[in-house]
Amino acid sequence: MTRPEESTGTPLPTARVLTIAGSDSGGGAGIQADLKTMLAHGVHGMTVITGITAQNSVGVQGIWPLPIEAIQAQFASVVDDIGVDAVKTGMLGTTEVVDCVAEMLSTLDPNVPVIVDPVCASKHGDPLIDDQAIEALRRRLLPRATIVTPNLGEAALLTGLDAGRPPAELAAAVLGYGSTWALIKGGHADGAPTDYLTDGAQEFEYRAERADNTHTHGTGCTLASALASELALGRSVPDAMGLAKDYITGAIRAGFGLGAGIGPTDHLWRLRPALARLDPGPTA
């Protein structure tokens, strides 16, 4: 795989991945989950924060969108100086923010992959986007997306179809809005969680055994960030998804209780054995 270069032509040690999303004060989802996932994949994570949430393991207590000027300034600061090899979007919330992000992404090289995670609600069902913003997502953002990654409920909101329709039908409807690939995540369906990926010509299914674990806060953010990281490292979309599926499956299996509600996935699950070897144990 190829590595990015600085403006001087010096090879960089890793790829640069930008997340445009909201902040989760509880650390399990949003910007915080994105950065942990990127670190676990060995890429350099960067952020454009779209909004602040007061959020913990039991729900979302408040949401405060950032001013458009602040979002634009973060993007220009990062992209103009550091550059970017892949972008992931998460919680955008309002039409104004969606339009702003779409306009910013239009300034990037068209070859830079963009993963759109159409975040509509928290793990507890708290709404994170308004109805007008969903239409803006369809009209402005999806045509720039390399991959759109809705779960069944989000696919239904985007397309107007019933969430129980076959994944191929949901994906075809999502592709109708202009993205290159659609990933319909099947974690909310019965049985083994199976994700369906297509570009309209090729079809792929990714299966895993369902983990006996309720601590799944941040799964959508984590999967999308893993995808972005793998694409930034030069993987093809199907290969990147296979690796991201393996990662999120392990992270869910290792999810842990934190607080009184739904705990986070474990973004460092692959590193736990090495970290345990480094632990000197209790000191006197």
C-alpha positions as CSV (number, residue, x, y, z in Angstrom):
1,M,0.0,0.0,0.0
2,T,1.1,3.6,-0.6
3,R,1.8,6.0,2.2
4,P,0.9,9.7,2.1
5,E,3.6,12.3,1.8
6,E,4.2,15.7,3.4
7,S,4.3,18.8,1.2
8,T,8.1,18.4,1.3
9,G,7.8,14.9,-0.3
10,T,8.9,13.1,2.9
11,P,7.0,9.9,3.4
12,L,4.7,10.0,6.5
13,P,4.7,7.1,9.0
14,T,1.0,6.7,8.6
15,A,-2.2,8.0,7.1
16,R,-4.3,11.0,8.1
17,V,-8.0,10.5,8.9
18,L,-10.5,13.3,9.7
19,T,-13.7,12.7,11.6
20,I,-16.4,15.3,11.4
21,A,-18.8,14.5,14.2
22,G,-20.2,15.4,17.6
23,S,-18.5,15.0,21.0
24,D,-19.7,12.3,23.4
25,S,-18.9,13.5,26.9
26,G,-19.1,9.9,28.1
27,G,-16.3,8.8,25.8
28,G,-18.1,5.8,24.2
29,A,-19.2,7.2,20.8
30,G,-18.7,10.3,18.6
31,I,-15.4,12.0,18.3
32,Q,-14.0,10.1,21.3
33,A,-14.8,6.7,19.8
34,D,-13.5,7.8,16.4
35,L,-10.1,8.8,17.8
36,K,-9.7,5.7,19.8
37,T,-10.5,3.6,16.8
38,M,-8.1,5.5,14.6
39,L,-5.3,5.1,17.2
40,A,-6.0,1.4,17.3
41,H,-5.5,1.2,13.5
42,G,-2.3,3.1,13.6
43,V,-3.5,6.2,11.7
44,H,-3.3,9.8,12.7
45,G,-6.8,11.0,13.7
46,M,-8.0,14.6,13.4
47,T,-11.3,16.3,14.3
48,V,-13.9,18.7,13.2
49,I,-16.4,18.9,16.1
50,T,-19.9,19.7,15.0
51,G,-21.6,19.8,18.3
52,I,-21.3,19.1,22.0
53,T,-23.4,16.5,23.9
54,A,-24.0,15.9,27.5
55,Q,-24.1,12.1,27.3
56,N,-23.4,9.1,29.5
57,S,-24.3,5.4,29.7
58,V,-28.0,6.1,30.3
59,G,-28.7,8.6,27.6
60,V,-28.2,12.1,26.1
61,Q,-29.1,15.0,28.5
62,G,-28.3,17.8,26.1
63,I,-27.0,18.8,22.6
64,W,-25.4,22.1,21.6
65,P,-24.5,22.5,17.9
66,L,-21.3,24.5,17.2
67,P,-21.5,27.7,15.1
68,I,-21.0,27.2,11.4
69,E,-18.0,29.5,11.5
70,A,-16.3,27.2,14.1
71,I,-16.9,24.1,12.0
72,Q,-15.5,25.8,8.9
73,A,-12.4,27.1,10.8
74,Q,-11.6,23.6,12.2
75,F,-11.8,22.1,8.7
76,A,-9.7,24.7,7.1
77,S,-7.1,24.6,9.9
78,V,-6.6,20.9,9.6
79,V,-6.9,20.3,5.8
80,D,-4.9,23.3,4.7
81,D,-1.9,22.5,6.9
82,I,-2.0,18.7,7.5
83,G,-4.0,17.3,4.7
84,V,-6.3,14.3,4.8
85,D,-6.4,10.7,3.3
86,A,-9.9,9.8,4.4
87,V,-12.9,11.5,6.0
88,K,-15.6,10.0,8.2
89,T,-18.8,12.0,9.1
90,G,-21.0,11.3,12.1
91,M,-23.5,13.4,14.1
92,L,-24.4,16.5,12.0
93,G,-27.7,17.3,13.5
94,T,-29.1,20.2,11.5
95,T,-29.6,21.2,7.8
96,E,-27.2,24.1,8.2
97,V,-24.4,21.7,9.5
98,V,-25.1,19.2,6.7
99,D,-24.9,21.9,4.0
100,C,-21.7,23.3,5.6
101,V,-20.1,19.8,5.7
102,A,-21.1,19.0,2.1
103,E,-19.6,22.3,0.9
104,M,-16.4,21.7,2.7
105,L,-16.1,18.2,1.3
106,S,-16.6,19.5,-2.2
107,T,-13.2,21.3,-1.8
108,L,-11.3,18.0,-1.3
109,D,-9.7,15.9,-4.0
110,P,-12.5,13.6,-5.3
111,N,-10.2,10.6,-4.7
112,V,-10.3,11.2,-1.0
113,P,-12.7,8.6,0.4
114,V,-15.6,9.8,2.5
115,I,-17.5,7.5,4.8
116,V,-20.9,8.9,5.8
117,D,-22.4,7.4,9.0
118,P,-25.9,8.8,9.0
119,V,-26.3,9.2,12.7
120,C,-29.9,9.6,13.5
121,A,-30.3,8.5,17.1
122,S,-28.2,7.5,20.1
123,K,-28.0,3.9,21.4
124,H,-30.9,4.9,23.8
125,G,-33.1,6.2,21.0
126,D,-32.4,9.9,21.7
127,P,-32.8,11.8,18.3
128,L,-29.5,13.3,17.0
129,I,-30.8,14.8,13.7
130,D,-33.9,16.7,12.6
131,D,-36.2,15.8,9.8
132,Q,-35.0,18.6,7.5
133,A,-31.4,17.5,8.0
134,I,-32.3,14.0,6.8
135,E,-33.4,15.5,3.5
136,A,-30.2,17.5,3.3
137,L,-28.2,14.4,3.9
138,R,-29.9,12.7,0.9
139,R,-29.6,15.8,-1.4
140,R,-26.2,17.2,-0.4
141,L,-24.0,14.6,1.4
142,L,-24.8,11.2,0.0
143,P,-23.7,12.1,-3.6
144,R,-20.2,12.7,-2.2
145,A,-20.0,9.5,-0.1
146,T,-17.7,6.7,-1.0
147,I,-19.7,4.5,1.5
148,V,-22.9,5.2,3.4
149,T,-23.2,3.0,6.6
150,P,-26.8,3.0,7.9
151,N,-28.2,0.5,10.3
152,L,-31.7,-0.9,9.5
153,G,-33.5,2.0,11.2
154,E,-31.3,4.6,9.6
155,A,-31.8,3.0,6.2
156,A,-35.5,3.2,6.6
157,L,-35.4,6.9,7.5
158,L,-33.2,7.6,4.5
159,T,-35.2,5.7,2.0
160,G,-38.8,5.7,3.3
161,L,-38.8,1.9,3.1
162,D,-39.7,-0.5,5.9
163,A,-36.7,-1.5,7.9
164,G,-37.8,-5.2,7.5
165,R,-37.2,-5.1,3.7
166,P,-34.4,-7.2,2.3
167,P,-31.0,-5.5,2.7
168,A,-30.5,-5.5,-1.0
169,E,-33.6,-3.4,-1.5
170,L,-32.6,-1.0,1.2
171,A,-29.1,-0.7,-0.3
172,A,-30.4,-0.1,-3.8
173,A,-32.6,2.7,-2.5
174,V,-29.6,4.3,-0.6
175,L,-27.4,4.0,-3.8
176,G,-30.2,5.9,-5.6
177,Y,-29.0,9.1,-3.7
178,G,-25.6,8.9,-5.4
179,S,-23.1,7.2,-3.1
180,T,-20.6,4.8,-4.6
181,W,-21.2,2.0,-2.0
182,A,-24.0,1.3,0.5
183,L,-23.4,-0.8,3.7
184,I,-26.6,-1.9,5.4
185,K,-25.7,-3.0,8.9
186,G,-27.7,-5.9,10.2
187,G,-26.9,-5.8,13.9
188,H,-30.5,-4.9,14.8
189,A,-32.0,-7.9,13.0
190,D,-32.5,-11.3,14.6
191,G,-29.9,-14.0,14.2
192,A,-26.2,-13.6,13.5
193,P,-25.3,-10.0,12.7
194,T,-24.8,-9.8,8.9
195,D,-23.8,-6.6,7.1
196,Y,-24.6,-6.2,3.4
197,L,-22.3,-4.2,1.1
198,T,-22.9,-3.3,-2.5
199,D,-22.0,-0.8,-5.2
200,G,-24.9,-2.0,-7.4
201,A,-22.8,-4.5,-9.3
202,Q,-20.8,-6.3,-6.6
203,E,-22.4,-7.8,-3.4
204,F,-20.7,-8.8,-0.2
205,E,-22.0,-10.2,3.1
206,Y,-20.0,-10.0,6.3
207,R,-21.3,-12.3,9.1
208,A,-20.2,-12.7,12.7
209,E,-21.4,-14.6,15.8
210,R,-23.6,-12.5,18.0
211,A,-21.8,-11.6,21.2
212,D,-23.6,-12.1,24.5
213,N,-22.9,-8.6,25.6
214,T,-25.2,-5.5,26.0
215,H,-22.3,-3.0,26.2
216,T,-22.5,-1.8,22.6
217,H,-22.4,2.0,22.9
218,G,-20.6,3.6,19.9
219,T,-20.7,0.6,17.5
220,G,-21.7,2.7,14.5
221,C,-19.1,5.3,15.0
222,T,-16.4,2.7,15.6
223,L,-17.2,0.7,12.5
224,A,-17.3,3.8,10.3
225,S,-14.0,5.0,11.7
226,A,-12.4,1.6,11.2
227,L,-13.5,1.7,7.6
228,A,-12.1,5.2,7.1
229,S,-8.8,4.1,8.6
230,E,-8.5,1.0,6.4
231,L,-9.3,3.0,3.3
232,A,-6.8,5.7,4.2
233,L,-4.2,2.9,4.4
234,G,-4.9,1.9,0.9
235,R,-7.4,-1.0,1.2
236,S,-10.1,-1.6,-1.3
237,V,-13.7,-1.1,0.0
238,P,-14.6,-4.8,0.3
239,D,-11.2,-5.6,2.0
240,A,-11.5,-2.5,4.3
241,M,-15.0,-3.7,5.3
242,G,-13.8,-7.2,6.1
243,L,-11.1,-5.8,8.4
244,A,-13.5,-3.3,10.0
245,K,-16.0,-6.1,10.6
246,D,-13.4,-8.2,12.4
247,Y,-12.4,-5.2,14.5
248,I,-15.9,-4.2,15.6
249,T,-16.8,-7.8,16.3
250,G,-13.9,-8.1,18.7
251,A,-14.6,-4.6,20.2
252,I,-18.3,-5.6,20.9
253,R,-17.3,-8.9,22.4
254,A,-14.9,-7.1,24.8
255,G,-17.4,-4.3,25.6
256,F,-17.5,-3.5,29.3
257,G,-19.9,-2.0,31.8
258,L,-19.3,1.6,32.7
259,G,-21.9,3.6,34.6
260,A,-25.4,2.5,35.2
261,G,-26.4,1.9,31.6
262,I,-25.0,0.7,28.3
263,G,-21.2,0.6,28.4
264,P,-18.8,1.1,25.4
265,T,-17.1,-1.3,23.1
266,D,-13.5,-1.9,23.9
267,H,-11.5,0.0,21.2
268,L,-8.2,-1.4,22.6
269,W,-9.2,-5.1,22.7
270,R,-6.4,-6.1,20.4
271,L,-3.9,-4.4,22.5
272,R,-5.0,-5.8,25.9
273,P,-2.6,-8.8,25.9
274,A,0.4,-6.5,25.3
275,L,-0.9,-3.9,27.8
276,A,-1.2,-6.7,30.4
277,R,2.4,-7.7,29.9
278,L,3.5,-4.1,30.5
279,D,1.5,-3.8,33.7
280,P,4.0,-3.9,36.6
281,G,1.2,-4.7,39.1
282,P,0.4,-3.0,42.4
283,T,3.2,-1.1,44.0
284,A,3.9,-0.9,47.7
